[in-house]
Amino acid sequence: MKAIVFGAGGFIGHHLVNRLKKEGYRVTGVDLKHPPFSPSEADEFILADLRQEKNVKEILSTGADELYQLAADMGGAGYIFTGENDANVMHNSALINLNTVYHCIKFNIKKVFFSSSACVYPAYNQADPDNPVCSEDSAYPAQPDSEYGWEKLFSERLYLSFQRNYGLNVRIARFHNIFGPECEWQGGREKAPAALCRKVALARNGEEIEVWGSGAQTRSFLYIDECIEGVRRMMLSNFTGPLNIGSEEMVTINQLAQMIIQISGKNLRIVNMPGPVGVMGRKSDNRLISEVLGWKPSQSLLQGVELTYRWVEGQVAYSQHNSTKRI
Ligand code: NAD
């Protein structure tokens, strides 16, 4: 079996490549960059800009049993909720998806996975931190809280229209806050779990760490291994989706920060400050995934956060040790 992974230099794509290799696939990885923290296990890694149609054409012309389309211009709240990156997020990701669907049909790619996001869900259903509504059928009437969410919704519809009109065999998952080792942990695109791990790792006993917003906003976070398990199970099923792949264990952001502080063994104080936060509540609804796959994520948040904190702590120590002055 041959698989192509778009976004193979990114967090989820890199883990997916390694999983597909373990399952015996021949894998071609594609990205603008190599994975930053460990070498890809892909048989072939192509550095290419997927906004360029000629690149997508050339790569897909070799054919594949499966294509996983994970490439996107994305980041955490500091990247997608400030408004500063809206035009790039919409333009770059939409171009990648437009090129992808067209050439999948042209070159008869047998099955295509598209990674959508929980950010498609309407803001009006996520105002109450204790009772967010994120069932798959609640996406309409649409009112995502970011342009990132609108692009994902557009692209879901793009893949589904190519399925209806041209028989494209698609699987669409809506990921909910995936985290784990080898995710972005600094630089502006990092998401809450890694950002908080970094702040805690950098802080000294008795100091304070800053947490954006009131800290009462809720989320659920899914450990990377369970995300990949969900992707593979969905790909092997006959269910097109969209399907939530996320955890149902909901915590406030301050509870997450407190959990990380406890893991670190440090005595730190949380200071809430204004910052981009997105909706007040969000949590995966796993009724549909249980029904159609007979499986749902079950690992505790604590287990995943422990593994992630240790990894981020190592990165922080390494970068401090190797910090060089540039003049
Ligand atoms: P990531 O940013 O680590 O990976 C995305 C990769 O796409 C990056 O390596 C980037 O270089 C690549 N890319 C961007 N533009 C490209 C281009 N023009 N040509 C080639 N490659 C390009 O993100 P991730 O966390 O691994 O997410 C993977 C997918 O899952 C994305 O589509 C994202 O929107 C979706 N998703 C992720 C989460 C999450 O919590 N991580 C949640 C919801 C949805």
Residues whose N, C-alpha, C, O or C-beta is under 5 A from the ligand:
A	BS01	NAD	G7 G9 G10 F11 I12 G13 V30 D31 L32 K33 A48 D49 L50 R51 L70 A71 A72 D73 M74 S115 S116 S117 A118 F175 H176 N177 I178
